[in-house]
Amino acid sequence: MPLMQSRNLWFEPLTAAHADELFSILVTPSVLAFIDPTESLPTRADLKAEYASRARGPVDSANERWFNVAVRLKTPLAPAIGRLEATGYGEWGEVAYLFGEAWWGKGLAFEAMLWWHDYLAAAVPETVWWAAVHPANNRSSRLLARLGYEEVELSQAPNLGSYDPGDRCFVRSAP
């Protein structure tokens, strides 16, 4: 991936090296409030292994495509402030994003996701994108609505790997 940027942000391929920077974001109570409570909290080592696996790509690359980037502010020595994820399954895929609470409400996730959808449209055109959101995560639901997603019943969704029981499902049709 070449160097990628939007107005205020840098995007770089997610690697194990980002685990230390993003770990502190993942373990804050505000972020954990929207993560499945039945999942155990990852350690730094777990996160490094997960990010290394994501960087290698899926085992079944004929049926899956993974896209993962770390997000930084365009300031010198800025730490990663979040990550963007997407998994493509042919004609449909899933997106996810995670930003530290310090950057909520500043328009950065919206900017990042606008850029992400442009990037994904070039990488996997004609894809219908889905997202699953914790029912109490109203900020995320509003963000998806601003991005052109529509909320749908679970019965209308494909088998979303990111879905946790009770989540709200959203879909954004290909442009």
C-alpha positions as CSV (number, residue, x, y, z in Angstrom):
1,M,0.0,0.0,0.0
2,P,1.4,3.4,-0.9
3,L,1.3,6.3,1.7
4,M,-2.3,7.2,2.1
5,Q,-3.9,10.3,3.5
6,S,-6.9,12.5,3.9
7,R,-7.1,16.1,4.9
8,N,-6.2,15.5,8.6
9,L,-5.1,11.9,8.7
10,W,-2.5,9.4,7.6
11,F,-3.4,5.8,7.0
12,E,-0.8,3.0,7.0
13,P,-1.1,-0.8,6.8
14,L,-1.9,-2.3,10.2
15,T,1.0,-4.4,11.5
16,A,2.1,-5.9,14.8
17,A,4.1,-2.7,15.4
18,H,0.8,-0.8,16.0
19,A,-0.3,-3.1,18.9
20,D,1.5,-1.1,21.5
21,E,0.0,2.2,20.4
22,L,-3.5,0.9,20.0
23,F,-3.6,-1.3,23.1
24,S,-4.2,1.7,25.4
25,I,-7.2,2.7,23.2
26,L,-8.7,-0.8,23.4
27,V,-8.6,-1.2,27.1
28,T,-10.4,2.1,28.0
29,P,-13.8,1.7,29.7
30,S,-15.5,3.9,27.1
31,V,-14.3,1.6,24.2
32,L,-14.9,-1.6,26.1
33,A,-18.5,-0.6,26.7
34,F,-19.2,-1.4,23.0
35,I,-17.2,-4.6,22.8
36,D,-18.8,-8.0,23.4
37,P,-18.4,-8.6,27.2
38,T,-18.1,-12.3,26.6
39,E,-14.8,-11.8,24.8
40,S,-11.7,-11.8,27.0
41,L,-9.6,-8.7,27.0
42,P,-6.6,-9.1,24.8
43,T,-3.1,-8.7,26.1
44,R,-0.5,-6.7,24.2
45,A,0.9,-10.0,22.9
46,D,-2.5,-11.1,21.7
47,L,-2.9,-7.9,19.9
48,K,0.5,-8.1,18.3
49,A,-0.3,-11.7,17.1
50,E,-3.7,-10.6,15.8
51,Y,-2.3,-7.6,13.8
52,A,0.5,-9.8,12.4
53,S,-2.1,-12.3,11.2
54,R,-4.1,-9.4,9.6
55,A,-1.0,-8.2,7.9
56,R,-0.5,-11.7,6.4
57,G,-4.0,-11.8,5.1
58,P,-6.7,-14.5,5.1
59,V,-6.0,-18.2,4.9
60,D,-8.8,-18.5,2.3
61,S,-7.8,-15.7,0.0
62,A,-9.9,-17.0,-2.8
63,N,-13.1,-16.1,-0.8
64,E,-11.9,-13.3,1.5
65,R,-10.0,-10.1,1.2
66,W,-8.7,-8.3,4.3
67,F,-8.1,-4.5,4.5
68,N,-6.7,-3.1,7.7
69,V,-5.1,0.3,8.4
70,A,-3.9,2.2,11.4
71,V,-5.0,5.9,11.5
72,R,-2.8,8.8,12.7
73,L,-3.2,12.5,12.9
74,K,-1.1,14.5,10.5
75,T,1.1,15.9,13.2
76,P,4.8,15.0,13.9
77,L,5.3,11.9,16.0
78,A,1.5,11.4,16.3
79,P,0.6,8.0,17.8
80,A,-2.1,5.8,16.2
81,I,-5.5,7.1,17.2
82,G,-7.6,4.2,15.7
83,R,-7.9,1.6,13.1
84,L,-10.1,0.8,10.1
85,E,-11.0,-2.7,9.0
86,A,-12.8,-4.3,6.1
87,T,-13.3,-7.9,5.0
88,G,-14.6,-8.5,1.5
89,Y,-16.5,-11.6,0.5
90,G,-17.1,-11.0,-3.2
91,E,-20.2,-8.9,-3.7
92,W,-20.5,-7.9,0.0
93,G,-18.2,-7.1,2.9
94,E,-18.0,-5.8,6.4
95,V,-16.4,-2.6,7.7
96,A,-15.4,-1.7,11.3
97,Y,-13.6,1.1,12.9
98,L,-12.2,1.9,16.3
99,F,-11.0,5.2,17.6
100,G,-9.8,6.3,21.0
101,E,-12.2,8.3,23.1
102,A,-10.0,11.4,23.0
103,W,-10.8,11.7,19.3
104,W,-14.5,11.1,19.4
105,G,-16.8,14.0,18.4
106,K,-14.1,15.8,16.3
107,G,-15.2,14.5,12.8
108,L,-12.1,12.3,12.5
109,A,-13.9,9.0,12.2
110,F,-16.2,10.5,9.6
111,E,-13.3,11.8,7.6
112,A,-11.5,8.4,8.0
113,M,-14.6,6.4,6.9
114,L,-15.2,8.7,3.9
115,W,-11.6,8.0,2.8
116,W,-12.0,4.3,3.6
117,H,-15.0,3.9,1.4
118,D,-13.2,5.7,-1.5
119,Y,-10.3,3.4,-1.0
120,L,-12.5,0.3,-0.8
121,A,-14.5,1.3,-3.9
122,A,-11.2,1.3,-5.9
123,A,-10.0,-2.0,-4.3
124,V,-13.2,-4.0,-4.5
125,P,-15.8,-2.1,-6.6
126,E,-19.5,-3.0,-6.6
127,T,-19.3,-4.2,-3.1
128,V,-22.2,-3.8,-0.7
129,W,-20.8,-2.9,2.8
130,W,-22.3,-4.0,6.1
131,A,-21.6,-3.0,9.7
132,A,-22.7,-4.4,13.0
133,V,-23.0,-1.9,15.9
134,H,-23.5,-2.4,19.7
135,P,-27.1,-1.3,20.4
136,A,-26.0,1.4,22.9
137,N,-23.4,2.9,20.5
138,N,-25.4,5.8,19.3
139,R,-22.4,7.8,18.0
140,S,-21.5,4.9,15.7
141,S,-25.0,4.5,14.5
142,R,-25.2,8.2,13.7
143,L,-21.9,8.1,11.9
144,L,-23.0,5.2,9.7
145,A,-26.2,7.1,8.9
146,R,-24.1,10.1,7.8
147,L,-22.1,7.8,5.6
148,G,-25.2,6.6,3.8
149,Y,-25.8,3.3,5.7
150,E,-29.4,2.2,6.4
151,E,-30.4,0.2,9.4
152,V,-31.9,-3.2,8.5
153,E,-33.2,-6.2,10.4
154,L,-30.7,-9.0,11.1
155,S,-32.7,-11.3,8.9
156,Q,-31.8,-9.2,5.9
157,A,-28.0,-9.3,6.6
158,P,-25.6,-12.0,5.5
159,N,-23.7,-13.9,8.1
160,L,-21.8,-11.0,9.6
161,G,-18.6,-12.2,11.4
162,S,-18.6,-9.0,13.6
163,Y,-22.2,-9.4,14.7
164,D,-22.7,-10.0,18.5
165,P,-26.2,-10.9,19.8
166,G,-28.4,-7.7,20.0
167,D,-26.2,-5.7,17.6
168,R,-27.9,-3.3,15.1
169,C,-27.1,-4.1,11.4
170,F,-26.4,-1.5,8.8
171,V,-25.9,-1.7,5.0
172,R,-24.5,0.7,2.4
173,S,-25.1,-0.2,-1.2
174,A,-22.4,0.1,-3.8
175,P,-22.4,3.5,-5.5
